Amino acid sequence: MELPSMANSQPVMSSNSSSRRRVVITGLGPIAACGIGKEQFWRNVRAGRSGISRLAAFSVEGCRAVSVGEIPEWDPTAFFPPHRLKRLDRFAQFAVASALLALEDAKLPWSREAPQPRTGVSFGTALGGISGAEDEHARFLKKGPRGVNPTLALQVFGGSAHSNIAIECGFRGVGTTNSSSCASGVVSVGEAMRYIRDGWVDVMVAGGAEAPLSPLTFSSFDFIKTMSRWDGEPIQHACRPFDKQRDGFTMGEGGCSLVIEELNHARARGAHIYAEVCGYALNNDAYHMTSPNPDGESITSCMAAALADAGVAPHQIGYINCHASSTQLNDASEVECIKRVFGDHAARLAIGGTKPFTAHPLGATGAMEAVICALALDEQWLPPTLHHRTPDPACDLDIVPNEGRNAAFDFALNNAFGFGGINSSIVLRRWKDES
């Protein structure tokens, strides 16, 4: 696919205005296959340890996919008392627990007894409580209506993610959960930035959560041939973005939250700032439910619009955390779109796919990758694209193969694309003390 360069074209949105409220990241709370909590998560990313394993939680006869990103050590009782657990689906457990981890990391107090009207929640999930509902349906078939969890109706809907965080913490500001497929996590961060920038709130908890590892849900994705069918050793190589032999994504589970604040609010309390969120864009291919538009127009427009919203020129970007789902079509398409937006700079640009660490927990993935971008900027280190063995001429940019490296860069772009042609991008800026 040959695409003309857009590197020197006019931005499609107005540049960043000095009068807009600035928005920064002050807390990180990942719960992923490669680690629970910022320290363990980042330690494993720095060490190049994949969180992918062979499917063991259940058996699905006839499925070809056998790799997953499970969290086998997940213990919800470490976060919730028994009476709360009865009302929380597994995906909502990930949502609330990740929010608590992010708030702890941000050293930001919260209290149900002292509600905060200037703090809100922006969350994302592709499937919500569908896997929990699947389990309850099996009970329904065996025992009838009285065998079903009486709070099922409150657990299955996607909005229970942000609602339970708000209830747990007393956050009475903006409350929303988007369901933009695999773009949901990045959308939640971008929308949180907008709510703060526009003055609706001063603080947002943004992120995503997903718990899709159940027989029906897993097999439905296997049926449409989107997941890797690698059954070799090591099993971690099922997810190999940009590799010529890539054959699909690896489904995962987990949750991830970021505390996002208005700059002066963060400064006033002496918060550690990981990065600034300075640009965001969202659009749709309007083409197909599972395949990207071959002309790449909407993806290139989305990246260009995010740069314009941030007031950042293409040559200022030092790293792109790509959607890089490890499918043949999507990885190659994304690389071509990057070449179109960044022109000659693309050859000097580091890009990467970090799903080999987390697998792909759908609506939570973009938030996990935003955390990786923020930490990469904070520590001036580029995370690797793991499991790269066979170069693909269609993915011929610097993908930081197999080994991370130190680098000096001020801006990172994070892409996330989803079923239905949903495209989202955010721009993060390295934080430098300006006081």
C-alpha positions as CSV (number, residue, x, y, z in Angstrom):
1,M,0.0,0.0,0.0
2,E,1.7,3.2,-1.2
3,L,0.6,6.3,0.7
4,P,1.7,9.9,0.0
5,S,3.5,11.8,2.8
6,M,1.5,14.1,5.1
7,A,4.6,15.3,7.1
8,N,4.5,18.8,5.7
9,S,0.7,19.1,5.3
10,Q,-1.4,21.6,7.2
11,P,-2.8,20.3,10.5
12,V,-6.5,19.4,10.5
13,M,-7.1,20.9,13.9
14,S,-6.0,24.2,15.5
15,S,-2.8,24.0,17.5
16,N,-2.6,24.0,21.3
17,S,-3.6,27.3,22.9
18,S,-1.7,28.8,25.7
19,S,-5.0,29.7,27.4
20,R,-6.1,26.1,27.8
21,R,-5.7,24.3,31.1
22,R,-2.7,21.9,31.1
23,V,-3.2,18.3,32.0
24,V,-0.6,16.0,33.6
25,I,-0.4,12.3,34.7
26,T,0.4,11.9,38.5
27,G,-0.6,8.3,39.3
28,L,-0.3,4.9,37.6
29,G,-2.2,1.7,38.5
30,P,-1.7,-1.2,36.1
31,I,-3.1,-4.7,36.7
32,A,-1.8,-6.8,33.9
33,A,-0.5,-10.2,32.9
34,C,3.1,-8.9,33.4
35,G,2.5,-7.4,36.8
36,I,0.2,-5.9,39.4
37,G,1.0,-2.4,40.5
38,K,3.4,0.1,38.9
39,E,6.6,-1.3,40.4
40,Q,6.1,-5.0,39.4
41,F,4.6,-4.0,36.0
42,W,7.5,-1.7,35.0
43,R,10.1,-4.0,36.5
44,N,9.0,-6.8,34.1
45,V,8.8,-4.4,31.1
46,R,12.3,-3.2,31.8
47,A,13.5,-6.8,32.1
48,G,11.7,-7.9,28.9
49,R,9.5,-10.5,30.6
50,S,6.3,-11.4,28.7
51,G,3.1,-12.0,30.6
52,I,1.7,-14.4,28.0
53,S,1.1,-18.1,29.0
54,R,-0.7,-21.2,27.7
55,L,-4.5,-21.2,28.3
56,A,-5.2,-23.2,31.5
57,A,-8.3,-21.7,33.0
58,F,-10.7,-23.6,30.8
59,S,-10.8,-25.8,27.7
60,V,-12.6,-25.0,24.5
61,E,-12.9,-27.9,22.1
62,G,-12.3,-26.9,18.5
63,C,-10.5,-23.7,19.3
64,R,-7.1,-23.2,17.6
65,A,-5.9,-20.3,19.9
66,V,-4.1,-21.5,23.0
67,S,-2.3,-18.4,24.3
68,V,-3.6,-15.9,26.8
69,G,-2.6,-13.1,29.1
70,E,-4.1,-14.3,32.4
71,I,-3.6,-12.9,35.9
72,P,-3.4,-16.2,37.8
73,E,-2.3,-14.5,41.1
74,W,-5.3,-12.1,41.2
75,D,-6.7,-12.0,44.7
76,P,-9.6,-9.5,45.0
77,T,-9.8,-10.0,48.7
78,A,-6.6,-7.9,49.0
79,F,-8.8,-4.9,47.8
80,F,-12.4,-5.6,48.7
81,P,-14.3,-7.0,51.7
82,P,-16.7,-9.9,51.0
83,H,-19.8,-7.8,50.8
84,R,-18.3,-5.7,48.1
85,L,-17.1,-8.6,46.1
86,K,-20.6,-10.0,45.8
87,R,-21.5,-6.9,43.7
88,L,-18.4,-6.7,41.5
89,D,-17.9,-8.5,38.3
90,R,-14.3,-9.5,37.6
91,F,-13.8,-6.7,35.1
92,A,-15.2,-4.2,37.7
93,Q,-12.8,-5.6,40.3
94,F,-9.9,-4.8,37.9
95,A,-11.4,-1.3,37.3
96,V,-11.8,-0.3,41.0
97,A,-8.5,-2.0,42.2
98,S,-6.5,-0.3,39.5
99,A,-8.0,3.0,40.4
100,L,-7.1,2.5,44.0
101,L,-3.5,1.6,43.0
102,A,-3.3,4.8,40.8
103,L,-4.6,7.0,43.6
104,E,-2.1,5.5,46.0
105,D,0.7,6.1,43.6
106,A,-0.5,9.7,43.1
107,K,-0.7,10.1,46.9
108,L,-4.2,11.6,46.3
109,P,-6.6,11.3,49.2
110,W,-10.2,10.1,48.6
111,S,-13.2,9.5,50.9
112,R,-16.7,8.2,50.5
113,E,-17.6,10.3,53.5
114,A,-16.3,13.5,52.0
115,P,-17.4,13.4,48.3
116,Q,-15.4,15.4,45.8
117,P,-17.4,17.2,43.1
118,R,-14.3,18.3,41.2
119,T,-13.0,14.7,40.7
120,G,-14.4,12.4,38.0
121,V,-13.9,9.1,36.3
122,S,-13.4,8.3,32.6
123,F,-13.2,4.6,31.8
124,G,-13.4,2.2,29.0
125,T,-14.2,-1.4,28.3
126,A,-15.0,-3.4,25.1
127,L,-17.1,-6.1,26.6
128,G,-18.0,-5.1,30.2
129,G,-19.3,-8.0,32.3
130,I,-20.1,-10.3,29.4
131,S,-17.9,-13.1,30.7
132,G,-19.5,-12.9,34.1
133,A,-22.9,-13.0,32.5
134,E,-21.7,-16.1,30.6
135,D,-20.9,-17.8,33.9
136,E,-24.3,-16.8,35.3
137,H,-26.1,-18.1,32.3
138,A,-24.6,-21.6,33.0
139,R,-26.0,-21.4,36.5
140,F,-29.4,-20.2,35.1
141,L,-29.6,-23.3,32.9
142,K,-28.9,-25.6,35.8
143,K,-30.9,-23.9,38.6
144,G,-33.2,-21.4,37.0
145,P,-33.6,-17.8,37.9
146,R,-33.0,-18.3,41.6
147,G,-29.6,-19.7,40.9
148,V,-28.4,-16.5,39.4
149,N,-26.5,-13.8,41.3
150,P,-29.2,-11.3,42.3
151,T,-26.9,-8.4,41.4
152,L,-26.2,-9.6,37.9
153,A,-28.2,-6.8,36.3
154,L,-25.9,-4.3,38.1
155,Q,-22.7,-6.1,37.1
156,V,-23.0,-6.8,33.4
157,F,-23.3,-3.3,32.0
158,G,-20.0,-1.5,31.0
159,G,-20.9,1.6,33.0
160,S,-20.4,-0.3,36.2
161,A,-16.7,0.3,35.8
162,H,-16.7,4.1,36.4
163,S,-19.8,3.9,38.7
164,N,-18.1,1.5,41.1
165,I,-15.0,3.7,41.2
166,A,-17.0,6.7,41.9
167,I,-19.0,5.0,44.6
168,E,-15.9,3.5,46.2
169,C,-14.0,6.9,46.3
170,G,-16.8,9.5,46.5
171,F,-16.0,11.1,43.1
172,R,-19.0,13.1,42.0
173,G,-17.6,14.8,39.0
174,V,-17.9,13.6,35.4
175,G,-18.6,9.9,35.2
176,T,-18.5,8.0,32.0
177,T,-17.5,4.6,30.5
178,N,-16.9,4.4,26.8
179,S,-17.2,1.1,24.9
180,S,-15.0,1.8,21.9
181,S,-13.7,-1.7,21.5
182,C,-9.9,-1.9,21.7
183,A,-9.6,1.9,21.4
184,S,-11.4,2.3,24.7
185,G,-8.4,2.8,27.0
186,V,-6.9,5.6,24.9
187,V,-10.3,7.2,24.4
188,S,-10.8,7.3,28.2
189,V,-7.5,9.1,28.7
190,G,-8.1,11.5,25.9
191,E,-11.6,12.3,27.1
192,A,-10.4,12.8,30.6
193,M,-7.9,15.3,29.3
194,R,-10.7,17.2,27.6
195,Y,-12.9,17.3,30.7
196,I,-10.0,18.8,32.7
197,R,-8.8,21.1,30.0
198,D,-12.3,22.5,29.5
199,G,-12.8,23.1,33.3
200,W,-15.4,20.5,34.1
201,V,-13.2,19.0,36.8
202,D,-9.7,19.2,38.2
203,V,-8.9,15.5,38.6
204,M,-9.9,12.4,36.6
205,V,-9.3,8.7,37.1
206,A,-9.0,7.4,33.5
207,G,-8.4,3.9,32.3
208,G,-9.9,0.6,31.1
209,A,-10.7,-2.9,32.4
210,E,-11.5,-6.2,30.7
211,A,-12.2,-9.8,31.8
212,P,-12.9,-11.6,28.6
213,L,-11.4,-15.0,29.3
214,S,-14.3,-17.3,29.3
215,P,-15.3,-20.1,26.9
216,L,-17.9,-18.5,24.7
217,T,-16.2,-15.1,24.5
218,F,-12.8,-16.6,23.8
219,S,-14.1,-19.0,21.1
220,S,-16.1,-16.2,19.4
221,F,-12.9,-14.4,18.7
222,D,-11.2,-17.6,17.7
223,F,-14.0,-18.3,15.2
224,I,-13.3,-15.0,13.3
225,K,-9.6,-15.9,13.1
226,T,-8.3,-12.7,14.7
227,M,-6.3,-14.5,17.4
228,S,-2.9,-16.2,17.1
229,R,-2.9,-19.9,16.6
230,W,0.8,-20.4,17.6
231,D,1.1,-23.6,19.5
232,G,4.9,-23.8,19.7
233,E,7.4,-23.1,22.4
234,P,7.9,-20.7,23.8
235,I,4.2,-20.0,23.9
236,Q,5.0,-16.3,24.5
237,H,5.9,-16.0,20.8
238,A,2.2,-16.2,19.9
239,C,2.3,-12.4,20.2
240,R,5.0,-11.0,17.8
241,P,4.2,-7.6,16.5
242,F,5.8,-6.6,13.2
243,D,7.3,-10.0,12.7
244,K,6.8,-11.5,9.3
245,Q,5.3,-14.7,10.8
246,R,2.8,-12.9,13.1
247,D,-0.6,-14.5,12.9
248,G,-3.0,-12.7,15.3
249,F,-3.4,-11.2,18.7
250,T,-3.3,-12.9,22.1
251,M,-6.3,-12.2,24.3
252,G,-5.7,-11.0,27.9
253,E,-7.4,-9.6,30.9
254,G,-6.7,-6.9,33.4
255,G,-7.3,-3.2,34.2
256,C,-5.3,0.0,34.3
257,S,-5.9,3.4,35.7
258,L,-4.1,6.8,35.5
259,V,-4.7,9.8,37.7
260,I,-4.8,12.8,35.5
261,E,-4.8,16.3,37.0
262,E,-4.9,20.0,36.1
263,L,-1.3,21.2,36.2
264,N,-1.7,23.8,39.0
265,H,-3.7,21.4,41.1
266,A,-0.9,18.8,40.9
267,R,1.8,21.5,41.6
268,A,-0.1,22.8,44.6
269,R,0.1,19.4,46.3
270,G,3.6,18.6,45.3
271,A,2.7,15.7,43.1
272,H,5.2,13.7,41.0
273,I,4.4,14.3,37.4
274,Y,5.1,11.5,35.0
275,A,4.1,13.2,31.7
276,E,1.8,15.8,30.3
277,V,-1.2,14.8,28.1
278,C,-1.3,17.4,25.4
279,G,-3.1,16.1,22.4
280,Y,-6.0,13.7,21.5
281,A,-8.0,12.7,18.4
282,L,-10.7,10.2,17.7
283,N,-12.4,9.2,14.4
284,N,-13.8,6.2,12.4
285,D,-12.9,4.5,9.2
286,A,-16.6,4.0,8.3
287,Y,-15.4,1.0,6.3
288,H,-15.6,-2.4,8.0
289,M,-16.1,-4.0,11.4
290,T,-12.8,-5.9,11.5
291,S,-10.5,-4.7,8.7
292,P,-8.9,-1.2,8.4
293,N,-9.7,0.9,5.4
294,P,-6.9,0.1,2.8
295,D,-6.5,3.8,2.0
296,G,-5.4,4.5,5.6
297,E,-7.0,7.9,5.4
298,S,-8.7,7.9,8.8
299,I,-5.7,6.5,10.7
300,T,-3.4,9.1,9.2
301,S,-5.9,11.8,9.9
302,C,-6.3,10.6,13.5
303,M,-2.5,10.8,14.2
304,A,-2.2,14.2,12.4
305,A,-5.1,15.6,14.4
306,A,-3.7,14.5,17.7
307,L,-0.4,16.2,16.8
308,A,-2.2,19.3,15.8
309,D,-4.2,19.3,19.0
310,A,-1.0,19.1,20.9
311,G,0.7,21.8,18.8
312,V,3.5,19.3,18.0
313,A,5.2,18.9,14.6
314,P,5.8,15.4,13.3
315,H,9.6,15.7,13.7
316,Q,9.2,16.3,17.5
317,I,7.8,12.9,18.2
318,G,10.5,10.5,19.4
319,Y,8.5,7.3,20.1
320,I,5.2,5.8,19.0
321,N,3.6,3.0,21.0
322,C,1.7,1.5,18.1
323,H,-1.6,-0.5,18.3
324,A,0.5,-3.3,16.8
325,S,-2.0,-6.1,17.4
326,S,0.3,-8.7,15.8
327,T,-2.1,-9.3,12.9
328,Q,-0.7,-9.3,9.3
329,L,-3.0,-6.6,8.0
330,N,-3.2,-4.2,10.9
331,D,0.6,-4.0,11.7
332,A,1.5,-3.3,8.1
333,S,-1.3,-0.8,7.6
334,E,-0.2,1.1,10.8
335,V,3.4,1.3,9.6
336,E,2.4,2.7,6.2
337,C,0.2,5.3,7.9
338,I,3.1,6.3,10.1
339,K,5.2,6.8,7.0
340,R,2.5,9.0,5.5
341,V,2.2,11.2,8.6
342,F,5.9,11.5,9.5
343,G,7.5,11.5,6.0
344,D,11.3,11.4,6.1
345,H,11.3,11.5,10.0
346,A,9.7,8.0,10.1
347,A,13.1,6.5,9.3
348,R,14.6,8.2,12.4
349,L,11.6,7.4,14.6
350,A,11.4,4.7,17.2
351,I,8.1,2.8,17.2
352,G,7.1,-0.3,19.1
353,G,4.4,-2.8,20.0
354,T,4.2,-3.7,23.7
355,K,1.4,-6.2,23.7
356,P,3.9,-9.1,24.2
357,F,4.1,-7.9,27.8
358,T,0.4,-7.5,28.6
359,A,-1.3,-9.6,25.8
360,H,-4.3,-7.7,24.5
361,P,-7.0,-7.1,27.2
362,L,-9.1,-5.3,24.6
363,G,-10.5,-2.1,26.2
364,A,-7.9,-2.0,28.9
365,T,-4.8,-2.2,26.6
366,G,-4.7,1.4,25.5
367,A,-4.5,2.5,29.2
368,M,-1.7,0.1,29.9
369,E,0.2,1.4,26.9
370,A,-0.4,5.0,28.1
371,V,1.3,4.0,31.3
372,I,4.2,2.5,29.4
373,C,4.5,5.8,27.4
374,A,4.4,7.9,30.5
375,L,7.1,5.8,32.2
376,A,9.2,5.7,29.1
377,L,9.2,9.5,28.9
378,D,9.8,9.8,32.6
379,E,12.8,7.5,32.5
380,Q,14.0,8.3,28.9
381,W,14.0,4.7,28.0
382,L,12.4,3.0,24.9
383,P,10.6,-0.3,25.6
384,P,11.3,-3.2,23.3
385,T,9.1,-5.0,20.8
386,L,9.6,-8.6,22.0
387,H,9.7,-11.9,20.1
388,H,11.0,-10.3,16.8
389,R,12.8,-13.0,14.8
390,T,11.9,-12.5,11.1
391,P,12.0,-8.9,9.7
392,D,9.0,-8.0,7.5
393,P,9.7,-5.6,4.6
394,A,6.3,-4.2,5.1
395,C,7.3,-3.1,8.7
396,D,10.7,-1.7,8.0
397,L,10.9,1.0,10.6
398,D,12.9,1.0,13.9
399,I,10.7,-1.2,16.1
400,V,13.2,-1.4,19.0
401,P,13.5,-5.2,18.5
402,N,13.8,-7.4,21.5
403,E,16.0,-5.1,23.7
404,G,15.0,-1.7,25.2
405,R,17.4,1.2,25.1
406,N,18.0,4.6,26.6
407,A,17.0,7.5,24.4
408,A,16.4,11.3,24.7
409,F,12.9,12.2,23.5
410,D,10.3,14.8,24.5
411,F,7.1,13.5,22.9
412,A,5.4,10.1,22.5
413,L,2.3,9.2,20.5
414,N,0.1,6.3,21.6
415,N,-2.3,4.7,19.0
416,A,-5.2,2.4,19.7
417,F,-7.6,1.1,17.1
418,G,-10.7,-1.0,17.5
419,F,-13.4,-3.1,15.8
420,G,-15.8,-1.0,13.9
421,G,-13.0,1.2,12.5
422,I,-12.5,3.2,15.7
423,N,-9.2,5.1,15.7
424,S,-7.7,7.0,18.7
425,S,-4.4,8.7,19.4
426,I,-3.0,10.7,22.3
427,V,0.2,12.7,22.5
428,L,2.2,12.7,25.8
429,R,5.0,15.2,26.6
430,R,8.0,14.6,28.8
431,W,7.6,16.6,32.0
432,K,10.3,19.1,32.8
433,D,10.1,21.2,35.9
434,E,9.1,24.7,34.8
435,S,8.7,26.3,38.2
